[in-house]
Amino acid sequence: MADTESRPTLCLTANFPPDARFAPTVGELASRLAVSAGMGEDDANALGRSMEEAFAKALNGESVEGAPAIDVSLCAGETTIDLSVSCGSTSVLALSLPRSQ
């Protein structure tokens, strides 16, 4: 068996209120997770922007009191980085990218 460096799993699952002010936070969290998982800074920032845009899209352009929470999942497993944004039963974004070696 080859001696390989262990790659920890990094995961965050959170529910955010349907408020556009949280979109940049979601983007920053995704970007930082990607960098921690070995992704280059530019690619991680682009990924963060994609998550921020998906969060904004989940709002359908408005913040609504009483609307369902926006669910965000960020996970860097041993071989992939999996990201998702959903609102209620609607999936807005689901990405699975290979994790850098």
Residue pairs with C-beta under 8 A, 6 or more apart in sequence:
7 78
7 99
9 75
9 76
9 77
9 78
10 33
10 36
10 37
10 74
10 75
10 76
11 73
11 74
11 75
11 76
12 29
12 33
12 72
12 73
12 74
12 75
13 71
13 72
13 73
13 74
13 75
14 71
14 72
15 69
15 70
15 71
15 72
16 22
16 25
16 26
16 55
16 69
16 70
16 71
16 72
17 69
17 70
18 58
18 59
18 63
18 64
18 67
18 68
18 69
18 70
18 87
19 59
19 63
20 56
20 59
20 63
22 55
22 70
23 52
23 53
23 55
23 56
24 52
26 51
26 52
26 55
26 72
26 85
27 48
27 49
27 51
27 52
27 55
28 48
29 48
29 51
29 72
29 74
30 44
30 47
30 48
30 50
30 51
30 52
30 74
30 83
31 44
31 45
31 47
31 48
31 51
32 44
32 48
33 74
33 76
33 81
34 43
34 44
34 47
34 48
34 76
34 81
35 41
35 44
36 76
37 76
37 81
37 99
37 100
38 99
38 100
38 101
39 47
39 81
39 100
40 100
47 81
47 83
47 95
47 97
50 93
50 95
51 72
51 74
51 83
51 85
51 93
54 85
54 92
54 93
55 70
55 72
55 85
55 92
57 85
57 92
57 93
58 70
58 85
58 86
58 87
58 90
58 92
59 70
59 87
67 87
68 87
68 88
69 87
70 85
70 86
70 87
71 84
71 85
71 86
71 87
72 84
72 85
73 82
73 83
73 84
74 82
74 83
75 81
75 82
75 83
76 82
76 99
77 99
78 99
79 98
79 99
80 96
80 97
80 98
80 99
81 95
81 96
81 97
81 98
81 99
82 94
82 95
82 96
82 97
83 93
83 94
83 95
83 96
83 97
84 91
84 93
84 94
84 95
85 91
85 92
85 93
86 92
